[in-house]
Amino acid sequence: MIRCLLLALVVLLVTVAVAADIELLTVERDGKTLQVDSILLIDAPRELVFAVLADYDAFAELSGRYKQSRFVEPATDGALRIYTEVEGCVWFFCRSVERYSRLELITNTKIVAVVEPEHSDFESGQEEWLLEDAAEGTRITYTHTMQPKFWIPPLVGVWAIRRTLEKDALSAAQKIEEYALRRSMDDSQISAVP
């Protein structure tokens, strides 16, 4: 009983003590192509951050914008594949966007998702997470280039996407950090069992 209470207290303290930060967040448009760049600082070890980001069966928990995320049947060549559904709104206009992607995982360093246009709401797209050790934990350099199959208003669209990401990015970074630290606690609980 005391052990459970202590574990609950530690989880609460970890949840409150998150120190995630956003160093950079930009959204740019070049014709039909949108590019999002960000740099996040996560106060957790790189291998644990990688484990959180690479778990697409639980990825939707990182942001309220994600309605679904999961691993799907691998490609015929054996490559990992994922499915995500994201909902976004510009004022009163909301849209769910589906994406199937091939996934490349370079352990504890890099995650790359390349859109499969034939199964997605995108003509093309690539999302990359580069993880590096930093004095304060892990630095994530995130780049997402995409060309949607749907129309995005030229001026208002980029502004709305940037505004949405500004609201959502810090919360997502904090959840990444929280989940990574929980994994660390779970691992230490497992290794402490005689």
C-alpha positions as CSV (number, residue, x, y, z in Angstrom):
1,M,0.0,0.0,0.0
2,I,2.8,2.5,0.9
3,R,4.7,1.5,-2.2
4,C,1.6,2.3,-4.3
5,L,1.2,5.7,-2.6
6,L,4.9,6.5,-3.2
7,L,4.7,5.5,-6.8
8,A,1.6,7.7,-7.2
9,L,3.4,10.6,-5.6
10,V,6.4,10.2,-7.9
11,V,4.1,10.1,-11.0
12,L,2.4,13.3,-9.7
13,L,5.8,15.0,-9.2
14,V,7.0,14.0,-12.6
15,T,3.9,15.3,-14.2
16,V,4.2,18.7,-12.4
17,A,8.0,19.0,-12.9
18,V,8.1,18.8,-16.7
19,A,10.6,21.3,-18.2
20,A,9.9,20.8,-21.9
21,D,10.5,23.9,-24.0
22,I,10.2,25.1,-27.6
23,E,13.3,26.7,-29.1
24,L,11.9,27.2,-32.6
25,L,8.6,26.9,-34.4
26,T,8.0,28.0,-38.0
27,V,5.4,27.4,-40.7
28,E,6.2,28.4,-44.3
29,R,4.5,27.9,-47.6
30,D,6.0,27.6,-51.1
31,G,3.2,27.2,-53.6
32,K,1.2,24.1,-52.6
33,T,4.0,22.9,-50.2
34,L,3.9,23.6,-46.5
35,Q,6.9,23.2,-44.2
36,V,6.9,23.0,-40.4
37,D,10.2,23.3,-38.5
38,S,10.6,23.1,-34.8
39,I,13.2,22.5,-32.2
40,L,12.0,21.0,-28.9
41,L,14.0,20.5,-25.7
42,I,12.8,17.6,-23.6
43,D,14.2,16.9,-20.1
44,A,14.5,13.2,-20.5
45,P,17.1,10.7,-21.9
46,R,17.2,10.4,-25.7
47,E,16.4,6.6,-25.8
48,L,13.3,7.1,-23.7
49,V,12.1,10.1,-25.9
50,F,12.7,7.9,-29.0
51,A,10.7,5.1,-27.5
52,V,7.7,7.5,-26.9
53,L,7.9,9.0,-30.4
54,A,8.3,5.6,-32.2
55,D,5.2,4.1,-30.5
56,Y,2.6,4.9,-33.1
57,D,0.0,2.7,-31.3
58,A,0.1,5.4,-28.6
59,F,1.2,8.4,-30.6
60,A,-2.3,10.0,-30.6
61,E,-2.1,10.4,-26.9
62,L,0.6,13.1,-27.4
63,S,-1.8,15.6,-29.0
64,G,-5.6,16.2,-29.0
65,R,-5.4,16.9,-32.7
66,Y,-4.7,13.2,-33.4
67,K,-7.9,11.2,-33.6
68,Q,-6.1,7.9,-34.4
69,S,-2.6,6.6,-34.8
70,R,-1.4,3.0,-35.2
71,F,1.0,0.6,-36.9
72,V,-0.6,-1.1,-39.9
73,E,0.3,-4.1,-42.0
74,P,4.0,-3.8,-43.2
75,A,4.8,-3.0,-46.8
76,T,5.5,-5.9,-49.1
77,D,9.2,-5.2,-48.7
78,G,8.8,-5.5,-44.9
79,A,9.0,-1.7,-44.2
80,L,7.0,-0.5,-41.2
81,R,3.9,1.4,-42.0
82,I,1.7,3.7,-39.9
83,Y,-1.7,5.3,-40.1
84,T,-2.6,8.7,-38.6
85,E,-5.8,10.7,-38.6
86,V,-5.5,14.4,-37.6
87,E,-8.3,16.9,-37.2
88,G,-7.6,20.6,-37.9
89,C,-9.9,23.6,-37.9
90,V,-9.6,27.1,-39.5
91,W,-12.3,29.1,-37.8
92,F,-15.5,27.1,-38.4
93,F,-14.1,24.9,-41.2
94,C,-12.8,21.6,-39.8
95,R,-11.3,18.7,-41.6
96,S,-10.0,15.2,-40.8
97,V,-6.9,14.3,-42.6
98,E,-5.7,10.7,-43.1
99,R,-2.2,9.6,-43.8
100,Y,-0.5,6.3,-44.4
101,S,3.3,6.5,-44.3
102,R,6.3,4.2,-44.5
103,L,8.3,4.5,-41.3
104,E,12.0,4.3,-40.9
105,L,13.4,4.0,-37.4
106,I,17.1,4.6,-36.7
107,T,17.4,3.5,-33.1
108,N,17.5,6.4,-30.6
109,T,18.5,8.9,-33.3
110,K,16.0,9.4,-36.1
111,I,12.4,8.7,-37.2
112,V,11.3,9.4,-40.8
113,A,7.7,8.9,-42.0
114,V,7.2,9.2,-45.8
115,V,3.6,9.6,-47.1
116,E,2.1,7.0,-49.3
117,P,0.1,9.4,-51.6
118,E,-2.2,6.7,-53.0
119,H,-3.6,6.0,-49.5
120,S,-3.5,9.5,-48.0
121,D,-4.9,13.1,-48.2
122,F,-1.4,14.3,-49.3
123,E,0.2,14.4,-52.7
124,S,3.6,14.1,-50.9
125,G,5.0,14.5,-47.5
126,Q,7.9,13.6,-45.2
127,E,8.1,14.0,-41.5
128,E,11.5,13.7,-39.7
129,W,12.4,13.7,-36.0
130,L,16.1,14.0,-35.3
131,L,17.1,13.3,-31.7
132,E,20.3,14.5,-30.1
133,D,21.7,14.6,-26.6
134,A,21.6,18.0,-25.0
135,A,22.8,19.3,-21.7
136,E,19.2,19.4,-20.5
137,G,18.1,16.0,-21.9
138,T,17.2,15.6,-25.6
139,R,16.9,18.1,-28.4
140,I,14.4,17.2,-31.1
141,T,14.7,18.8,-34.5
142,Y,11.4,18.3,-36.3
143,T,10.8,18.9,-40.0
144,H,7.5,18.2,-41.8
145,T,7.2,19.0,-45.5
146,M,3.8,18.2,-47.0
147,Q,1.7,18.9,-50.1
148,P,-2.0,18.4,-49.2
149,K,-4.5,17.2,-51.8
150,F,-7.0,19.7,-50.3
151,W,-7.0,23.5,-50.6
152,I,-5.6,25.6,-47.8
153,P,-6.3,29.3,-48.0
154,P,-3.0,31.1,-48.9
155,L,-2.6,33.7,-46.1
156,V,-5.1,32.6,-43.5
157,G,-4.1,28.9,-43.8
158,V,-0.5,29.4,-42.8
159,W,-1.4,31.8,-40.0
160,A,-4.0,29.3,-38.7
161,I,-1.7,26.3,-38.8
162,R,1.1,28.3,-37.0
163,R,-1.4,29.5,-34.4
164,T,-2.7,25.9,-33.8
165,L,0.8,24.5,-33.6
166,E,1.9,27.2,-31.1
167,K,-1.0,26.2,-28.9
168,D,-0.5,22.5,-29.3
169,A,3.4,22.2,-29.4
170,L,4.2,22.9,-25.8
171,S,1.5,20.6,-24.5
172,A,2.7,17.8,-26.8
173,A,6.4,18.4,-25.8
174,Q,5.3,18.2,-22.1
175,K,3.5,14.9,-22.8
176,I,6.5,13.5,-24.6
177,E,8.6,14.4,-21.6
178,E,6.1,13.0,-19.1
179,Y,5.7,9.7,-21.0
180,A,9.5,9.3,-21.3
181,L,10.0,9.9,-17.6
182,R,7.2,7.4,-16.8
183,R,8.9,4.8,-19.0
184,S,12.1,5.5,-17.0
185,M,10.2,4.9,-13.7
186,D,8.6,1.8,-15.1
187,D,12.0,0.4,-16.1
188,S,13.4,1.2,-12.6
189,Q,10.4,-0.5,-11.0
190,I,11.0,-3.6,-13.1
191,S,14.7,-3.8,-12.3
192,A,14.1,-3.3,-8.6
193,V,11.9,-6.4,-8.4
194,P,14.0,-9.2,-6.8
